[in-house]
Structure formats: C-alpha cells, structure tokens
C-alpha cells in the first residue's frame, strides 16, 4: 500500500522547500533535513518507504544536490554495529574493547561497509589519533 502524504501547501513548492506533513520531522523542509546528519538519514529512510513516488523523487533530488554531512563525534558514538563479534554494541563501546579500534579500522576497509558507518569510524579514528597525539 502506498501512502500519499502530500499537503495542499506543497502544491507549488520546489523540492528544497517541500515541507513534510507527517512523521518525526513534521513541518520541516527537505532542505533543512538534508543539511542535518540525522535529518538526512531520516530522508534516506523515507525514500525506501511506502510514500508517493513524487515525494521520493523530491527527497532524492534534495539529497543529491546538498553536500554530504559528517556526523559529530557524539552521533558516531551511538551508532551500533549490526554484525560480527561486536554485534549490537555502539561504536563507543567497541572502541573501549581491547582490540576495538583495530576492528573498526578493519571493517572500514570492507567494500560492502555502509558509507555512514565508514564516516562514523573515520570521525572516531580522527578523534582517537588526536587524543593519542596530545598525550
């Protein structure tokens, strides 16, 4: 079943000015969401859900035309590993394990590693290196 969440005030709105009339970010424009790390991932999630194709097309156009957003260290630390020996642990919990950082460096080299997970690992590695150099 496909849901149509279009609202009347969006009839003539550009993709960037399109306002969500539903969900977690109701009232936010696609441009605002695409410019925020969490919002961008919400849009990516929406583009795979059962909403109208017109809205999906607008979401994809906005995602494609806005710069990539790097997550903050706090956001990265909350991301969970969904596989392997550290399954269901946050990246912060993995880093605290004896061989955790080596594991993160290893999975970041995988071709099939999710891009958002790679980004998060890069942020954590940079912070880790900075902490080591300041000792």
Helices and strands as residue ranges (DSSP letters): G 8-10, H 30-34, H 37-46, H 53-65, H 73-77, G 84-86, H 91-95, H 100-108, H 115-133
